[in-house]
Amino acid sequence: MNLEFPKVSLVIPTIGRGELLLKTLSHFLLSDYRDFEIVVVDQTPDYDDSVIKFMVENRDKIKYIHIDKPGLPNARNVGIGEARGDIIIFVDDDVIPEKGFITAHASAYVDKIGAVAGRVIPPGYELGDCEDNPKKIAKIRLLGLMIFDNFDSLTRTTAHHARGCNMSFKREALIEAGGFDIGFGGSAHMEETDISFRVRKLEYEMVFSPEASLVHLLEPLGGCRPKNMKGWFFWYGNNLCRFYRKNFPIYIFPLHCLKFILKLPLQAIKRGNPKIILWGLSGFLNAIFNRDIKRQ
C-alpha cells in the first residue's frame, strides 16, 4: 500500500434515489485525489435510465453494480468485494463532501489506524450547535450504557464508532472482521457501530477526523428505512439487541434490556401509539432468540 497516497475506493449503496445519487456522484467526481474509484451498489428494483446513462458516461471512474437483494449491510459487502482500494470509504447517496474529503480520509491512516469516523454536518447546521468535547465525540460508555455521537465536532480524537454515511476502513481490516453483519435489518441501525467494534477488537485503532467532512442532506424519501412505523420499531429493537448480545459482556446485557424496555413507553406516549411497545419488544425478542448471533 502506498502510505502517502493509498488507492481509495468510495462505496455508495443506493436505493430509489436516482436524481439525488447523480448529484452526490457529481461532487465526488470533482475530487483531485490522485488514485480513487467509485463503486455504486444500486438496490433499486427498476433501472433508472438517467442513472445508467450517467454510469456509462463515467465508466472510467465509476463501477456500477445492480443487485436484487436489498439491505444496507449486504450492499456494503458487495461493495467491498468489488472495491480495489486499500482504503474503503462508505458514504450515503445524499451527501455533499467538503474540499479535500478523500485526502483527509486517506491521510488519517498512520501507525495502527484501521478505521476513520468522518465529520457529519446536518442541514441547517450552525457552528455553535456542536458539543466539542472529546469525551463525548464518537464514544460508547460501557457502564453508563451511553452512546455519544457528536459527529459534527471539530476536535480530532479517538473514536469507538462511526456514522454510516461517512466512515472508512482499511480493506484488510474489513476482510479480517468478516465484513458487515447482514442480520442488521431495516435501516440497519447499529450495523456501523457493530463493524467498528469488531475492527477495534482486532487491535486496530479508530480515529475521528473532522477534516474528513461532508454535509448529510438527510433526504426523507427513498433509502433503506422501513416504510412504516411498525417495521421501524421492530428493526430498532432487533438491531439494538443484536448489537448488545454480540459486543457487550453478558453480565451487563440485562441492564441493556431494562433500558430499552423503559424507553418504549416514552416513545409510545410521544408518538401517541401504544402498539410501539409491542413492535419494539417483538424485535428485541427476535434477536434474543436468534441462534445465529455469536458473541464477538
C-alpha angles and dihedrals in degrees: 000000000000100000093200098046110011117187108262130206117199109205117199119183112198141177130180097345105101099151094043092046091055091052090050092049092048090059094050093046088064091063115123094207110135103231121020142126133197121227115195116195107194118196096174109131094224125042116249111223093210091052093049091049091051092049092051092049091051101034091126089068106022129062109201122202124180117199131186099211111078122210131113099234090048091049091050091051091051087051092052090052092052097040121100099188127112086221121044119201119195120204135164124249093249104060139110114210120216121232114291093017098143093040091052092054094045096046092053092070101097129135110344098345109138101164139029129203110207130212116267119202116195123215113279092020121170122193093238090059096077126088099222096196114133090210089062102039114105091333134142121201114207101201097037092046086225125152113195120196113170090150090160091071127120102217122097110228144145113287135210097194143000140226110256094228092062120025138114139197140186106262091230091055092053092049092047091049092051097246127265121337109247089200088083100092138184110024086354092239109190096015091113091048090050094052090045090055093047094049092049091050087061086065096257116137124231127209137190109230115194090189090066090073136161140163114245109209094198093216107204096208127071122000129107100293117124113268096229140035094251092058093043095055094041092056092039089059094041095049096046092050092045091052094047094047093050102042112026131071112269092237092064096046095091089058090055089050092051093048092050094047092050092051096054097070089050090054090047091053093044093052097034095236120113091190087076088079091057094044094049094046092049090055093046091050090047089062094042091059096038107116096195092072112105122192110241 
